[in-house]
Amino acid sequence: MNNATAVIVAIQAPEKAKSRLANALIPYHRRTLVTAMLTDFLEALRSVHSGPIIIVTDSDNYQDIASQTDAIVVEDSGSGFNQAAIAGIEFAANNTEADSILVFPGDIPQASSNDISDLIASLQASRKDAVTLVASKDGGTTGLGLHIPTTYQTQFGLESALKHREQATLLGMGVNEMILSSLEIDIDTIDDLEQVQNIVGKHTASALEIILFEKHLAERRSFRGLQGPPLTQEEIESLIRLGLKAPAPHHSTPWRFVIVGSESRPVLAGEMGAKWKQDLLGDGVPEAQINKALANSSARILSAPTLLLGCLVQEGLNTYADSERASAEWGLAQHSIGAALENILLAAHVRNYGAYWISAPLYAGDKVRAALRLEHEWIPQALIALGRKNSDYKPFDRPELDINDYLIWRE
Ligand SMILES: Cc1cc2nc3c(=O)[nH]c(=O)nc-3n(C[C@H](O)[C@H](O)[C@H](O)COP(=O)(O)O)c2cc1C
């Protein structure tokens, strides 16, 4: 076991770490990312370093990672990187047999084990009165090595590489400077993350996947400004395949889909419109108002570059004699087609197609079935209009909701 070097990793609590990422990330994502970055670094480090690893932190969030990588957690007050480094150096001097220390930040998930290993070897081979320094491209410090005991005061913060060199000169110490490609970037912003996303370790890669996936979920909007060309058969089929992955009751597969071509659309729009008009007249809505609404709705159906109809069939569903359970069972099937259509809307969003839901078929099932010559068992549910995004269109504002109006907790 090589105990000559103690490695100190200073990391703040997730809610404080990476403050420049805070605006771009919700707290859950920030915690996930910070924890993943530390895990990748510790795993890379542990694979080449059998000596002491000391995590200096003001949080109990890292206990699990510490025990998985056989690291020691030293608590500090969270008052800054330099204070954490001092606490780590003190701990290493008093509690380990190490005669040198290496200080790292906890946010270098792209650090390769080869680079870490070279750095440790170089530190151990360096003169006792030299500082070993790895600078990042932006003038920060991604690795600092010292022989202990030492009077050297670490200078982490803005322009720290320069300050570390100056501090060495002031104390008459040499600088053993290393350029290590995987340690050239320290991650402060989303742009930094994008630069290293292909070389980060697996935990950070998976945290980034989660963040990106959920960003897509949060950003999907109904996009009604559509233009051609229509989706190709391959594009459509690949979307439908995702629809077919929706959860469904009792392992059933009750969804059916129709791509409605331009020939069928005038009849479809006319039939649904006639039914709607009849309903609205019954409600006492003025005819001029009805005609305007019908014209809008018809134009959307006729002009959608691609028009997809989602239907349900009874196949695989339970049958009940009483209406309460029969209606609940149909409710299950409708939940499932909703899930299938949402899969399609989300995939359309990720692919940067425009897409939105049209609920009219639910009010005019018989007319839709007749207009499209569908089998009797197919019960129309909703249309999804799809196309390329017209850049002039801006989705409606959708203000952030207060979760407390939508979520309660019960013991
Ligand atoms: C069941 C259902 C029915 C909908 N019906 C229509 C519709 O007939 N026409 C339409 O333009 N949008 C329709 N929408 C889209 C909603 O208006 C839209 O999802 C909602 O305003 C939230 O906006 P967003 O999708 O942009 O986030 C429907 C959505 C759902 C889930």
Ligand as a Chemical Component Dictionary entry (heavy atoms), coordinates in Angstrom:
data_LIG
# 
_chem_comp.id                   LIG 
_chem_comp.type                 NON-POLYMER 
_chem_comp.pdbx_formal_charge   0 
_chem_comp.three_letter_code    LIG 
# 
loop_
_chem_comp_atom.comp_id 
_chem_comp_atom.atom_id 
_chem_comp_atom.alt_atom_id 
_chem_comp_atom.type_symbol 
_chem_comp_atom.charge 
_chem_comp_atom.model_Cartn_x 
_chem_comp_atom.model_Cartn_y 
_chem_comp_atom.model_Cartn_z 
_chem_comp_atom.pdbx_ordinal 
LIG C1  C1  C 0 -56.825 15.646 -23.311 1  
LIG C2  C2  C 0 -56.318 16.885 -23.985 2  
LIG C3  C3  C 0 -57.089 17.511 -24.926 3  
LIG C4  C4  C 0 -56.608 18.616 -25.628 4  
LIG N1  N1  N 0 -57.337 19.158 -26.643 5  
LIG C5  C5  C 0 -56.818 20.147 -27.392 6  
LIG C6  C6  C 0 -57.515 20.628 -28.539 7  
LIG O1  O1  O 0 -58.570 20.155 -28.882 8  
LIG N2  N2  N 0 -56.942 21.626 -29.256 9  
LIG C7  C7  C 0 -55.745 22.169 -28.903 10 
LIG O2  O2  O 0 -55.275 23.080 -29.592 11 
LIG N3  N3  N 0 -55.051 21.726 -27.825 12 
LIG C8  C8  C 0 -55.568 20.731 -27.077 13 
LIG N4  N4  N 0 -54.853 20.226 -26.009 14 
LIG C9  C9  C 0 -53.582 20.852 -25.645 15 
LIG C10 C10 C 0 -53.764 21.725 -24.408 16 
LIG O3  O3  O 0 -54.449 22.895 -24.724 17 
LIG C11 C11 C 0 -52.378 22.030 -23.838 18 
LIG O4  O4  O 0 -51.723 20.816 -23.543 19 
LIG C12 C12 C 0 -52.432 22.875 -22.587 20 
LIG O5  O5  O 0 -52.963 24.140 -22.872 21 
LIG C13 C13 C 0 -51.056 23.063 -21.982 22 
LIG O6  O6  O 0 -50.158 23.660 -22.887 23 
LIG P1  P1  P 0 -48.850 22.941 -23.404 24 
LIG O7  O7  O 0 -49.217 21.616 -23.993 25 
LIG O8  O8  O 0 -48.252 23.891 -24.408 26 
LIG O9  O9  O 0 -47.913 22.780 -22.238 27 
LIG C14 C14 C 0 -55.335 19.136 -25.310 28 
LIG C15 C15 C 0 -54.565 18.504 -24.332 29 
LIG C16 C16 C 0 -55.048 17.387 -23.702 30 
LIG C17 C17 C 0 -54.172 16.682 -22.696 31 
# 
loop_
_chem_comp_bond.comp_id 
_chem_comp_bond.atom_id_1 
_chem_comp_bond.atom_id_2 
_chem_comp_bond.value_order 
_chem_comp_bond.pdbx_ordinal 
LIG C1  C2  SING 1  
LIG C2  C3  SING 2  
LIG C2  C16 DOUB 3  
LIG C3  C4  DOUB 4  
LIG C4  N1  SING 5  
LIG C4  C14 SING 6  
LIG N1  C5  DOUB 7  
LIG C5  C6  SING 8  
LIG C5  C8  SING 9  
LIG C6  O1  DOUB 10 
LIG C6  N2  SING 11 
LIG N2  C7  SING 12 
LIG C7  O2  DOUB 13 
LIG C7  N3  SING 14 
LIG N3  C8  DOUB 15 
LIG C8  N4  SING 16 
LIG N4  C9  SING 17 
LIG N4  C14 SING 18 
LIG C9  C10 SING 19 
LIG C10 O3  SING 20 
LIG C10 C11 SING 21 
LIG C11 O4  SING 22 
LIG C11 C12 SING 23 
LIG C12 O5  SING 24 
LIG C12 C13 SING 25 
LIG C13 O6  SING 26 
LIG O6  P1  SING 27 
LIG P1  O7  DOUB 28 
LIG P1  O8  SING 29 
LIG P1  O9  SING 30 
LIG C14 C15 DOUB 31 
LIG C15 C16 SING 32 
LIG C16 C17 SING 33 
# 
